[in-house]
Amino acid sequence: MRKEELRYLQRLAELYPTIGKASTEIINLQSILNLPKGTEHFMSDLHGEYEAFSHVLRNGSGAVRKKINDVFGHTLSNSDKRALATLIYYPREKIQLVKKTEEDMENWYKITLYRLIEVCKTTASKYTRSKVRKALPPDYAYVIEELITEKAEVLDKEAYYNSIVNTIIDIRRAENFIIALAELIQRLVVDHLHILGDIYDRGPGPHFIMERLSEYHSLDIQWGNHDVVWMGAAAGQPACIATVIRNSIRYGNLDILEDGYGINMIPLATFAMEAYREDPCSVFEIKGTANYSVTEQELSRKMHKAIAVIQFKLEGQLLRKRKEFHMEDRCLLHRIDPEKGIITLPDGKEYTLLDSCFPTVDWKHPYELSQGEKDVIERLESAFRNCDRLQKHIRLLLDKGGLYKIYNGNLLFHGCIPLNEDGSLKEVQIYGKTCKGKELYDVLEAYVRRAFYAVDPEEQKRGRDILWYIWAAPNSPLFGKDKMTTFERYFIADEETHKEKKGAYYRLLEREDVVDSMLIEFGLDPEDSHIINGHVPVHQGEGESPVKCGGKVIVIDGGFCKAYQKVTGIAGYTLIYNSYGLLLAAHEPFTSKEAAVSREIDIASNQVAVRYTSKRRLVGDTDNGKALRERIEELTRLLDAYRKGIIKEKK
């Protein structure tokens, strides 16, 4: 036996000091391999829509309703099933509503408890007792375990369970117990959650989503471009800070910054009112301003323009400093003729500006911030870097997230893989290093982490600047378009200048040879793997399918964001991967939590099988199964070492 192997087995013997303990663990692990694989739930492009996200999380994209159908079949009416599902989603709210109309609450408690116990039994049946025990709420762990575990030694099972349920009701703990069971079902129905990016921007509640995710039992996050720009802002990158604020103002979501994260907007508001006092800022209208007064709308327009101009200046500074980004064509302020009110774009075409009032621009040095702008951005940078709640949320993205994830044979990422028009991997330069495919993802992610963890100040700066690059660069795997036309959308009427051409990846998704080569690049078998990504809304209303290349690529951004729903025709795709295969769910728009509780309106979801397996997949077929087999092999070697006297038992 090699010295290194002996040393490892000696360390393992500290955990399993006897033949008996090692043998028991082998038996336990072997039994786990033969359980059905846990259900994975995929969600993407949440864009701050907390209520819709929360509801889909509660119902598991239809997984809860499926469990209810599995348990009760035709023995419950559809209305009873709907009521039970709503109770599982929103137990506290539903109980309060029932109490207003139900005359015999004791009977309702009893019926409801029995129904929840049956659903709980089925939901827990695919897990080991140990795993279920860890999921149980501490206050009721023992009682719930008694109720959902078959007890062969009890002769009169009905009397035994009746006694427990009656006691729960008699001591007035029925409501708490119902809530505990409902939340346990929610937890067990989904074993692992994948978030494929874009938690932030557009919608009003990304901070609520982050809080919910911080409490979730098992998840991973693939960063989206909107997440990365918030990460850059939290790291103190000035252009990212300006972008985050501009997006928040544009969509009428300053509450996220002010109330959600406690970032003071008064310095920007004061500066904007002074610098743009005589400017109506009419091209900087806010989206979704129904609740704004006239005065608030005017202030928002001025703040919107002020931060937009600051953003264009900061981006110009960055791109002239980081020439290796090869994006100097996006420096546009110096192309403006302020006297004529026109701009000459890099293609040589001239356009009249919709707004030619730039009181803070020094045309000899157009990318320099005025003193007032410097003061604003310095105070904002300090606010972002010192916001404890924001830093906590960004740490969650760093701890649970990355640019891509390989999980159970699927390749998960938010955006795309940069490709040439012939389908080959595109070479991209990152700070002098040429990389492509998987290496490009790895290099970019390493720089992102340096923005937060590097000791060398220069490495930190490179990391912060790469966060902006990932947000907006044509070769970024999270952007995937030829340019970001923010300036043109504000200042030029011709909509041709607003177009952002998608990269080759999106045009080649139906070519099997291209998709296979991408899967192989990440070490996956094209015959049994999928690419799952979001980022670009699927226009279902125009007949577009989220399933590409015969099911090898699945795009699950269908429009959680309300701003997209007129275009997409739906309110988001989610994906379920259970032991039977892959199921894609297309969701109708979510009305409100109140409607879901009072009228039992669920998000109507049409499920389509992307791929069914002929044989039910077990834990042994997963990544975790591979790790368990390796552990079994190690423990078997430890047993052999015990029996040969190489390692001594510690009884």
C-alpha positions as CSV (number, residue, x, y, z in Angstrom):
1,M,0.0,0.0,0.0
2,R,1.4,3.4,-1.0
3,K,2.2,5.8,1.8
4,E,-0.3,8.5,0.5
5,E,-3.1,5.9,0.4
6,L,-2.3,4.7,3.9
7,R,-2.3,8.2,5.3
8,Y,-5.7,8.9,3.7
9,L,-7.2,5.6,5.1
10,Q,-5.9,6.6,8.5
11,R,-7.7,9.9,8.3
12,L,-10.9,8.0,7.1
13,A,-10.5,5.7,10.1
14,E,-10.9,8.7,12.4
15,L,-14.5,9.0,11.1
16,Y,-15.2,5.3,11.0
17,P,-13.0,3.8,13.8
18,T,-14.4,0.2,13.6
19,I,-15.3,-2.4,11.1
20,G,-18.9,-2.1,12.2
21,K,-19.1,1.6,11.6
22,A,-17.5,1.4,8.2
23,S,-19.7,-1.5,7.2
24,T,-22.9,0.4,8.3
25,E,-21.9,3.4,6.3
26,I,-21.3,1.3,3.2
27,I,-24.8,-0.3,3.6
28,N,-26.3,3.2,4.1
29,L,-24.6,4.7,1.0
30,Q,-25.5,1.7,-1.1
31,S,-29.2,2.0,-0.2
32,I,-29.1,5.7,-1.1
33,L,-27.9,4.8,-4.6
34,N,-31.1,3.0,-5.3
35,L,-33.5,5.8,-4.3
36,P,-35.1,7.9,-7.1
37,K,-33.1,11.0,-7.9
38,G,-34.3,14.2,-6.3
39,T,-36.3,16.8,-8.3
40,E,-34.3,19.7,-9.7
41,H,-36.1,23.0,-10.3
42,F,-34.7,25.5,-12.9
43,M,-35.6,29.2,-13.0
44,S,-34.2,32.1,-14.9
45,D,-34.5,35.8,-15.5
46,L,-36.5,36.7,-12.4
47,H,-35.8,40.4,-12.9
48,G,-37.0,41.4,-9.4
49,E,-40.5,39.9,-9.8
50,Y,-40.6,38.6,-6.3
51,E,-44.3,37.7,-6.0
52,A,-44.3,35.6,-9.2
53,F,-40.9,34.0,-8.2
54,S,-42.2,33.2,-4.7
55,H,-45.4,31.6,-6.0
56,V,-43.5,29.4,-8.5
57,L,-41.1,28.4,-5.8
58,R,-44.0,27.5,-3.5
59,N,-45.7,25.4,-6.2
60,G,-42.6,23.8,-7.6
61,S,-43.7,24.6,-11.1
62,G,-46.7,22.3,-10.7
63,A,-44.8,19.6,-8.6
64,V,-47.0,20.2,-5.6
65,R,-50.2,19.7,-7.6
66,K,-48.7,16.5,-9.2
67,K,-48.0,15.1,-5.7
68,I,-51.6,15.8,-4.7
69,N,-52.9,14.1,-7.8
70,D,-50.6,11.1,-7.2
71,V,-51.9,10.7,-3.6
72,F,-55.6,11.3,-4.1
73,G,-56.3,10.6,-7.7
74,H,-60.1,10.7,-8.2
75,T,-60.9,10.4,-4.5
76,L,-60.8,14.2,-4.1
77,S,-62.7,16.7,-6.3
78,N,-60.8,19.3,-8.3
79,S,-62.0,22.0,-6.0
80,D,-60.7,20.1,-2.9
81,K,-57.4,19.5,-4.6
82,R,-57.1,23.2,-5.5
83,A,-57.9,24.2,-2.0
84,L,-55.3,21.8,-0.6
85,A,-52.7,23.1,-3.0
86,T,-53.4,26.7,-2.1
87,L,-53.1,25.8,1.6
88,I,-49.6,24.2,0.9
89,Y,-48.5,27.4,-0.9
90,Y,-49.8,29.9,1.6
91,P,-50.7,28.1,4.8
92,R,-50.9,31.1,7.2
93,E,-53.0,33.2,4.8
94,K,-55.3,30.4,3.8
95,I,-56.1,29.4,7.4
96,Q,-57.1,32.9,8.3
97,L,-59.4,33.0,5.3
98,V,-61.0,29.6,6.2
99,K,-61.7,30.7,9.8
100,K,-64.0,33.4,8.5
101,T,-66.3,31.0,6.8
102,E,-65.8,27.5,8.3
103,E,-68.3,26.7,11.1
104,D,-66.6,23.5,12.3
105,M,-62.9,24.3,12.5
106,E,-62.1,21.2,14.5
107,N,-63.4,18.9,11.8
108,W,-61.6,21.1,9.1
109,Y,-58.3,20.8,11.1
110,K,-58.7,17.0,11.3
111,I,-59.4,16.5,7.6
112,T,-56.7,18.9,6.6
113,L,-54.1,17.3,8.8
114,Y,-54.8,13.8,7.5
115,R,-54.6,15.1,3.9
116,L,-51.3,16.9,4.5
117,I,-49.9,13.8,6.2
118,E,-50.6,11.7,3.2
119,V,-49.0,14.2,0.8
120,C,-46.1,14.4,3.2
121,K,-45.6,10.6,3.2
122,T,-45.5,10.4,-0.6
123,T,-43.2,13.4,-0.9
124,A,-40.8,12.1,1.7
125,S,-40.8,8.5,0.3
126,K,-37.9,9.1,-2.2
127,Y,-35.5,10.3,0.5
128,T,-33.6,8.6,3.3
129,R,-35.0,9.0,6.8
130,S,-31.9,10.9,7.7
131,K,-32.4,13.5,5.0
132,V,-36.1,13.9,5.9
133,R,-35.2,14.3,9.5
134,K,-32.8,17.1,8.7
135,A,-35.6,18.9,6.8
136,L,-38.1,18.6,9.7
137,P,-39.0,21.8,11.6
138,P,-37.3,21.4,15.0
139,D,-40.4,22.1,17.1
140,Y,-42.4,19.3,15.5
141,A,-39.7,17.0,14.2
142,Y,-40.5,14.0,16.5
143,V,-44.3,14.1,15.9
144,I,-44.1,14.6,12.2
145,E,-41.6,11.7,11.9
146,E,-44.1,9.5,13.8
147,L,-47.0,10.4,11.5
148,I,-45.2,9.9,8.2
149,T,-43.3,6.8,9.1
150,E,-45.0,3.4,8.7
151,K,-44.9,1.5,12.1
152,A,-45.2,-2.2,11.5
153,E,-45.2,-2.9,15.2
154,V,-48.4,-0.9,15.9
155,L,-51.4,-3.2,15.6
156,D,-54.2,-0.6,15.5
157,K,-52.5,2.0,13.3
158,E,-55.7,4.0,12.8
159,A,-56.2,4.5,16.6
160,Y,-52.5,5.4,17.0
161,Y,-52.6,8.1,14.4
162,N,-56.0,9.3,15.5
163,S,-54.6,9.8,19.0
164,I,-51.8,12.0,17.8
165,V,-54.0,14.1,15.5
166,N,-56.6,14.6,18.2
167,T,-54.0,15.6,20.7
168,I,-52.6,18.2,18.3
169,I,-56.1,19.7,18.0
170,D,-56.9,19.5,21.7
171,I,-53.8,21.4,22.7
172,R,-54.5,24.1,20.1
173,R,-51.4,23.5,17.9
174,A,-53.3,22.4,14.8
175,E,-52.7,25.7,12.9
176,N,-48.9,25.7,13.7
177,F,-48.8,22.0,12.8
178,I,-50.6,22.6,9.4
179,I,-48.1,25.4,8.6
180,A,-45.2,23.1,9.5
181,L,-46.5,20.3,7.3
182,A,-47.2,22.7,4.3
183,E,-43.7,24.2,4.5
184,L,-42.1,20.7,4.8
185,I,-43.9,19.6,1.6
186,Q,-42.7,22.8,-0.2
187,R,-39.2,21.9,0.9
188,L,-39.3,18.2,0.0
189,V,-41.0,18.6,-3.3
190,V,-37.8,20.2,-4.8
191,D,-34.5,18.7,-3.8
192,H,-32.3,21.4,-5.5
193,L,-32.9,24.8,-7.1
194,H,-31.0,26.2,-10.0
195,I,-31.2,30.0,-10.7
196,L,-29.9,30.7,-14.2
197,G,-29.2,34.4,-13.7
198,D,-30.7,37.9,-13.8
199,I,-32.2,38.2,-10.4
200,Y,-31.7,42.0,-10.5
201,D,-33.1,45.0,-12.5
202,R,-36.5,45.9,-13.9
203,G,-38.8,44.4,-11.3
204,P,-39.3,45.9,-7.8
205,G,-38.1,43.1,-5.5
206,P,-34.7,41.6,-6.2
207,H,-33.6,42.2,-2.6
208,F,-36.6,40.1,-1.4
209,I,-35.6,37.3,-3.8
210,M,-32.1,37.4,-2.5
211,E,-33.3,37.1,1.1
212,R,-35.5,34.1,0.1
213,L,-32.6,32.5,-1.6
214,S,-30.3,33.0,1.3
215,E,-32.7,30.7,3.3
216,Y,-33.2,28.1,0.6
217,H,-32.0,24.6,1.6
218,S,-30.1,23.7,-1.6
219,L,-29.3,25.9,-4.6
220,D,-26.8,27.1,-7.1
221,I,-26.8,30.4,-9.1
222,Q,-25.4,31.1,-12.5
223,W,-24.7,34.8,-12.7
224,G,-26.6,36.9,-15.3
225,N,-25.4,40.1,-16.9
226,H,-27.8,42.1,-14.7
227,D,-26.4,40.3,-11.6
228,V,-22.8,41.0,-12.6
229,V,-23.4,44.7,-13.0
230,W,-24.8,44.8,-9.4
231,M,-21.8,42.9,-8.3
232,G,-19.6,45.5,-10.0
233,A,-21.5,48.3,-8.2
234,A,-21.0,46.5,-4.8
235,A,-17.3,46.2,-5.5
236,G,-17.2,50.0,-6.2
237,Q,-16.8,50.0,-10.0
238,P,-18.0,53.5,-11.0
239,A,-19.5,52.7,-14.4
240,C,-21.4,49.7,-12.9
241,I,-22.7,52.0,-10.1
242,A,-24.0,54.5,-12.6
243,T,-25.6,51.7,-14.7
244,V,-27.4,50.2,-11.7
245,I,-28.8,53.5,-10.6
246,R,-29.8,54.5,-14.2
247,N,-31.7,51.1,-14.6
248,S,-33.4,51.6,-11.2
249,I,-34.6,55.1,-12.1
250,R,-35.6,54.1,-15.6
251,Y,-38.0,51.4,-14.4
252,G,-39.3,53.5,-11.4
253,N,-37.5,51.3,-8.9
254,L,-35.6,53.7,-6.7
255,D,-37.2,52.1,-3.8
256,I,-34.9,49.1,-4.3
257,L,-31.9,51.4,-3.6
258,E,-33.4,53.7,-1.0
259,D,-35.6,51.3,1.0
260,G,-34.2,47.9,0.1
261,Y,-30.5,48.8,0.5
262,G,-30.6,52.2,2.3
263,I,-28.6,54.0,-0.4
264,N,-29.1,57.7,-0.2
265,M,-30.2,59.3,-3.5
266,I,-30.4,62.8,-2.1
267,P,-26.9,63.8,-3.4
268,L,-27.9,62.8,-7.0
269,A,-31.3,64.4,-6.7
270,T,-29.8,67.7,-5.4
271,F,-27.2,67.7,-8.1
272,A,-29.7,66.9,-10.9
273,M,-32.1,69.7,-9.8
274,E,-29.3,72.2,-9.9
275,A,-27.5,71.1,-13.1
276,Y,-30.6,70.4,-15.2
277,R,-32.8,73.1,-13.6
278,E,-33.9,74.6,-17.0
279,D,-33.9,71.3,-18.8
280,P,-37.3,69.4,-19.1
281,C,-35.3,66.1,-19.8
282,S,-38.2,65.0,-21.9
283,V,-36.5,62.0,-23.5
284,F,-35.7,60.6,-20.1
285,E,-39.3,59.6,-19.2
286,I,-39.6,56.8,-16.6
287,K,-41.2,53.5,-17.4
288,G,-44.1,52.6,-15.1
289,T,-44.7,56.0,-13.4
290,A,-48.4,55.5,-12.7
291,N,-48.0,56.2,-9.0
292,Y,-45.7,59.2,-9.5
293,S,-46.9,62.8,-9.0
294,V,-46.0,65.4,-11.5
295,T,-43.2,66.7,-9.3
296,E,-41.8,63.2,-8.7
297,Q,-41.9,62.6,-12.5
298,E,-40.0,65.8,-13.1
299,L,-37.3,65.0,-10.5
300,S,-37.0,61.4,-11.8
301,R,-36.4,62.6,-15.3
302,K,-33.7,65.0,-14.2
303,M,-32.0,62.3,-12.1
304,H,-32.4,59.9,-14.9
305,K,-30.5,62.2,-17.3
306,A,-27.9,63.2,-14.8
307,I,-26.9,59.6,-14.0
308,A,-27.1,58.6,-17.7
309,V,-24.6,61.4,-18.7
310,I,-22.3,60.4,-15.8
311,Q,-22.5,56.7,-17.0
312,F,-21.5,57.7,-20.6
313,K,-18.6,59.6,-19.2
314,L,-17.4,56.9,-16.9
315,E,-17.7,54.3,-19.6
316,G,-15.7,56.5,-22.0
317,Q,-12.9,56.8,-19.3
318,L,-12.9,53.0,-18.8
319,L,-12.8,52.1,-22.5
320,R,-10.0,54.6,-23.2
321,K,-8.0,53.2,-20.2
322,R,-8.7,49.5,-21.0
323,K,-7.8,49.5,-24.7
324,E,-7.6,45.7,-24.5
325,F,-11.4,45.6,-24.3
326,H,-11.5,46.8,-28.0
327,M,-14.7,48.8,-27.4
328,E,-13.6,52.4,-28.1
329,D,-16.3,52.6,-30.7
330,R,-18.8,52.8,-27.8
331,C,-17.2,56.1,-26.7
332,L,-19.7,58.5,-28.3
333,L,-19.6,61.8,-26.4
334,H,-16.6,63.1,-28.4
335,R,-18.6,62.4,-31.6
336,I,-21.2,65.0,-30.8
337,D,-21.2,68.4,-32.5
338,P,-22.8,70.5,-29.8
339,E,-23.4,73.5,-32.0
340,K,-25.3,71.6,-34.7
341,G,-26.9,69.2,-32.3
342,I,-25.8,66.2,-34.3
343,I,-23.7,63.1,-33.7
344,T,-21.5,61.1,-36.2
345,L,-21.6,57.4,-35.3
346,P,-18.6,55.2,-35.9
347,D,-20.1,54.0,-39.2
348,G,-19.8,57.6,-40.5
349,K,-23.6,58.4,-40.5
350,E,-24.9,61.6,-39.0
351,Y,-28.0,61.8,-36.8
352,T,-29.8,64.7,-35.2
353,L,-29.9,64.4,-31.4
354,L,-33.3,64.2,-29.7
355,D,-31.7,66.1,-26.8
356,S,-28.6,68.3,-27.2
357,C,-28.5,69.9,-23.8
358,F,-25.3,68.8,-22.0
359,P,-24.6,71.5,-19.3
360,T,-22.0,69.3,-17.5
361,V,-19.9,68.3,-20.6
362,D,-16.6,70.1,-21.3
363,W,-16.4,69.5,-25.0
364,K,-12.6,69.8,-25.0
365,H,-12.6,66.9,-22.4
366,P,-16.0,65.3,-22.8
367,Y,-15.3,62.3,-20.6
368,E,-14.2,64.2,-17.6
369,L,-16.7,64.5,-14.7
370,S,-17.6,67.9,-13.5
371,Q,-16.8,68.6,-9.9
372,G,-20.5,68.1,-9.0
373,E,-20.6,64.8,-10.8
374,K,-17.4,63.7,-9.0
375,D,-18.9,64.5,-5.6
376,V,-22.0,62.5,-6.5
377,I,-20.2,59.4,-7.7
378,E,-17.8,59.4,-4.7
379,R,-20.6,59.5,-2.3
380,L,-22.5,56.8,-4.2
381,E,-19.4,54.6,-4.4
382,S,-19.0,54.8,-0.6
383,A,-22.7,54.0,-0.1
384,F,-22.6,50.9,-2.3
385,R,-19.4,49.5,-0.8
386,N,-20.6,50.1,2.8
387,C,-24.1,48.7,2.4
388,D,-24.1,45.6,4.7
389,R,-27.3,44.1,3.2
390,L,-26.0,44.5,-0.4
391,Q,-22.6,43.0,0.5
392,K,-24.4,40.1,2.1
393,H,-26.4,39.5,-1.0
394,I,-23.4,39.7,-3.3
395,R,-21.5,37.2,-1.0
396,L,-24.4,34.8,-1.6
397,L,-23.9,35.2,-5.4
398,L,-20.2,34.5,-4.9
399,D,-20.6,31.6,-2.5
400,K,-23.5,29.8,-4.4
401,G,-22.8,31.1,-7.9
402,G,-20.5,31.2,-10.9
403,L,-20.6,31.8,-14.6
404,Y,-21.6,28.2,-15.4
405,K,-22.4,24.9,-13.7
406,I,-22.2,21.3,-14.8
407,Y,-24.8,19.3,-12.8
408,N,-26.1,15.8,-13.5
409,G,-25.1,15.9,-17.1
410,N,-26.5,19.3,-17.9
411,L,-24.5,22.5,-18.8
412,L,-26.1,25.5,-17.1
413,F,-25.3,29.1,-17.9
414,H,-27.1,32.4,-18.4
415,G,-26.2,33.7,-21.8
416,C,-24.2,32.0,-24.5
417,I,-20.9,30.6,-25.6
418,P,-19.1,33.0,-28.0
419,L,-18.9,31.4,-31.4
420,N,-17.6,32.3,-34.9
421,E,-20.1,32.3,-37.7
422,D,-18.9,28.8,-38.8
423,G,-19.8,27.4,-35.3
424,S,-16.2,27.2,-34.0
425,L,-15.3,28.6,-30.6
426,K,-14.5,32.3,-30.8
427,E,-11.1,33.4,-29.4
428,V,-11.3,36.3,-27.0
429,Q,-8.5,38.3,-25.4
430,I,-8.8,38.9,-21.6
431,Y,-6.0,41.1,-20.4
432,G,-3.6,39.8,-23.0
433,K,-4.6,36.1,-22.6
434,T,-6.3,34.5,-25.6
435,C,-9.0,32.0,-24.5
436,K,-12.2,30.4,-25.8
437,G,-15.0,28.1,-24.7
438,K,-14.7,26.7,-21.2
439,E,-11.4,28.5,-20.6
440,L,-13.0,31.9,-21.4
441,Y,-15.6,31.2,-18.7
442,D,-13.0,30.1,-16.2
443,V,-10.7,33.1,-16.8
444,L,-13.5,35.6,-16.5
445,E,-14.9,34.0,-13.3
446,A,-11.4,34.1,-11.8
447,Y,-11.2,37.8,-12.4
448,V,-14.6,38.4,-10.9
449,R,-13.5,36.8,-7.7
450,R,-10.3,38.8,-7.7
451,A,-12.5,42.0,-7.6
452,F,-13.6,40.9,-4.1
453,Y,-10.8,38.7,-2.8
454,A,-7.5,39.9,-4.4
455,V,-4.9,41.5,-2.1
456,D,-3.0,43.2,-4.9
457,P,-4.9,46.6,-5.7
458,E,-4.1,46.3,-9.4
459,E,-5.6,42.8,-9.6
460,Q,-8.7,44.1,-7.7
461,K,-9.1,46.9,-10.3
462,R,-8.8,44.5,-13.1
463,G,-11.5,42.3,-11.5
464,R,-13.8,45.3,-11.0
465,D,-13.4,46.5,-14.6
466,I,-14.0,42.9,-15.9
467,L,-17.4,43.0,-14.2
468,W,-18.4,45.9,-16.4
469,Y,-16.9,44.1,-19.5
470,I,-19.0,41.0,-18.7
471,W,-22.1,43.3,-18.6
472,A,-21.7,45.0,-21.9
473,A,-18.9,43.6,-24.1
474,P,-19.7,41.9,-27.5
475,N,-17.5,39.0,-26.6
476,S,-19.0,38.5,-23.1
477,P,-20.7,35.2,-22.7
478,L,-23.4,37.0,-20.6
479,F,-24.2,39.7,-23.2
480,G,-23.8,38.0,-26.6
481,K,-24.7,41.0,-28.8
482,D,-22.6,43.2,-31.0
483,K,-23.2,46.3,-28.9
484,M,-25.3,47.8,-26.2
485,T,-27.1,50.7,-27.7
486,T,-28.1,52.6,-24.6
487,F,-27.0,56.0,-25.9
488,E,-28.7,55.6,-29.2
489,R,-32.0,54.6,-27.6
490,Y,-32.0,57.9,-25.6
491,F,-30.7,60.3,-28.2
492,I,-31.4,59.1,-31.7
493,A,-34.9,58.6,-33.2
494,D,-33.9,56.2,-36.0
495,E,-34.7,52.8,-34.6
496,E,-32.1,51.1,-36.9
497,T,-29.5,52.5,-34.6
498,H,-31.2,50.8,-31.6
499,K,-30.7,47.3,-32.9
500,E,-28.4,44.9,-31.0
501,K,-27.4,42.0,-33.2
502,K,-27.3,38.7,-31.4
503,G,-24.1,36.6,-31.5
504,A,-23.7,33.5,-33.7
505,Y,-24.6,31.2,-30.7
506,Y,-28.3,32.1,-31.0
507,R,-28.3,31.6,-34.8
508,L,-26.6,28.2,-34.6
509,L,-28.6,26.5,-31.8
510,E,-30.4,24.2,-34.3
511,R,-27.1,22.8,-35.7
512,E,-26.5,19.5,-33.9
513,D,-22.8,19.5,-34.7
514,V,-22.3,22.9,-33.1
515,V,-24.3,22.0,-30.0
516,D,-22.4,18.7,-29.7
517,S,-19.0,20.4,-29.9
518,M,-20.0,22.9,-27.1
519,L,-21.1,20.0,-24.9
520,I,-17.8,18.2,-25.6
521,E,-15.9,21.4,-24.8
522,F,-17.3,21.3,-21.3
523,G,-16.6,17.5,-20.9
524,L,-20.1,16.3,-21.5
525,D,-21.5,13.4,-23.5
526,P,-23.7,14.9,-26.4
527,E,-25.9,11.8,-26.4
528,D,-27.1,12.3,-22.8
529,S,-26.6,16.0,-22.0
530,H,-28.3,19.3,-22.4
531,I,-27.5,23.0,-22.5
532,I,-29.9,25.0,-20.3
533,N,-29.8,28.8,-20.4
534,G,-31.9,31.9,-20.2
535,H,-31.0,35.5,-21.1
536,V,-33.0,36.0,-24.3
537,P,-36.8,36.0,-24.0
538,V,-38.5,33.3,-26.0
539,H,-41.3,34.8,-28.2
540,Q,-43.9,32.1,-27.7
541,G,-46.6,34.4,-29.0
542,E,-44.8,34.4,-32.4
543,G,-44.5,30.6,-32.4
544,E,-40.9,30.4,-31.1
545,S,-40.1,27.2,-29.2
546,P,-37.8,27.2,-26.1
547,V,-36.7,23.7,-27.1
548,K,-33.9,23.8,-29.6
549,C,-31.8,21.2,-31.5
550,G,-34.2,18.3,-30.8
551,G,-34.2,18.9,-27.1
552,K,-30.4,19.3,-26.6
553,V,-30.8,23.0,-25.8
554,I,-33.5,24.4,-23.6
555,V,-34.0,28.2,-23.2
556,I,-36.0,29.0,-20.1
557,D,-36.4,32.8,-20.2
558,G,-40.0,33.2,-21.2
559,G,-40.6,36.5,-19.5
560,F,-41.0,36.7,-15.7
561,C,-40.4,40.4,-16.2
562,K,-43.7,42.2,-16.8
563,A,-41.9,44.5,-19.2
564,Y,-41.3,41.5,-21.5
565,Q,-44.7,39.9,-21.4
566,K,-46.2,41.8,-24.2
567,V,-43.5,40.5,-26.5
568,T,-43.2,36.9,-25.1
569,G,-46.9,36.3,-24.7
570,I,-46.3,34.4,-21.4
571,A,-44.8,34.9,-18.0
572,G,-41.8,32.7,-17.9
573,Y,-40.6,29.2,-18.5
574,T,-39.3,26.9,-15.8
575,L,-37.9,23.5,-16.0
576,I,-38.3,20.4,-13.8
577,Y,-35.9,17.5,-13.9
578,N,-37.2,14.6,-11.8
579,S,-36.5,10.8,-11.9
580,Y,-38.8,10.4,-14.9
581,G,-37.2,13.1,-17.1
582,L,-37.3,16.7,-18.1
583,L,-40.5,18.7,-18.0
584,L,-40.8,22.3,-19.3
585,A,-43.5,24.5,-17.8
586,A,-44.8,27.6,-19.5
587,H,-46.5,30.0,-17.1
588,E,-49.3,32.4,-17.5
589,P,-48.9,35.9,-15.8
590,F,-49.2,35.9,-12.1
591,T,-52.0,38.1,-10.8
592,S,-51.3,38.6,-7.1
593,K,-50.8,36.7,-3.9
594,E,-54.2,37.9,-2.6
595,A,-55.9,36.4,-5.7
596,A,-54.0,33.1,-5.2
597,V,-55.2,32.8,-1.6
598,S,-58.7,34.1,-1.8
599,R,-59.8,32.7,-5.2
600,E,-57.3,29.8,-5.3
601,I,-55.9,31.1,-8.6
602,D,-52.7,29.2,-9.3
603,I,-50.3,30.2,-12.1
604,A,-51.7,28.2,-15.0
605,S,-48.8,26.1,-16.3
606,N,-48.7,24.0,-19.4
607,Q,-46.1,21.2,-18.9
608,V,-44.4,19.6,-21.9
609,A,-42.1,16.6,-21.7
610,V,-38.8,17.5,-23.2
611,R,-37.3,14.1,-22.5
612,Y,-38.7,11.0,-20.7
613,T,-36.3,8.3,-19.5
614,S,-37.3,4.7,-20.3
615,K,-35.9,3.7,-16.9
616,R,-36.5,5.8,-13.8
617,R,-33.3,7.6,-12.8
618,L,-31.8,6.8,-9.4
619,V,-29.4,8.7,-7.2
620,G,-26.8,6.3,-8.5
621,D,-27.2,7.9,-11.9
622,T,-26.3,11.4,-10.7
623,D,-23.2,13.3,-9.8
624,N,-23.9,12.7,-6.2
625,G,-24.2,9.0,-7.0
626,K,-20.7,9.0,-8.5
627,A,-19.3,10.7,-5.4
628,L,-21.1,8.1,-3.2
629,R,-19.6,5.2,-5.2
630,E,-16.2,6.7,-4.7
631,R,-16.9,6.9,-1.0
632,I,-18.0,3.2,-0.9
633,E,-14.8,2.2,-2.7
634,E,-12.7,4.1,-0.2
635,L,-14.6,2.5,2.8
636,T,-14.2,-0.9,1.2
637,R,-10.5,-0.4,1.1
638,L,-10.6,0.7,4.8
639,L,-12.4,-2.5,5.7
640,D,-9.8,-4.5,3.9
641,A,-7.0,-2.6,5.8
642,Y,-8.8,-3.4,9.1
643,R,-9.1,-7.0,8.2
644,K,-5.5,-7.3,7.2
645,G,-4.3,-5.6,10.3
646,I,-2.8,-2.7,8.4
647,I,-5.0,-0.3,10.4
648,K,-6.0,-1.0,14.0
649,E,-9.7,-0.6,15.1
650,K,-10.4,2.0,17.8
651,K,-13.2,0.3,19.7
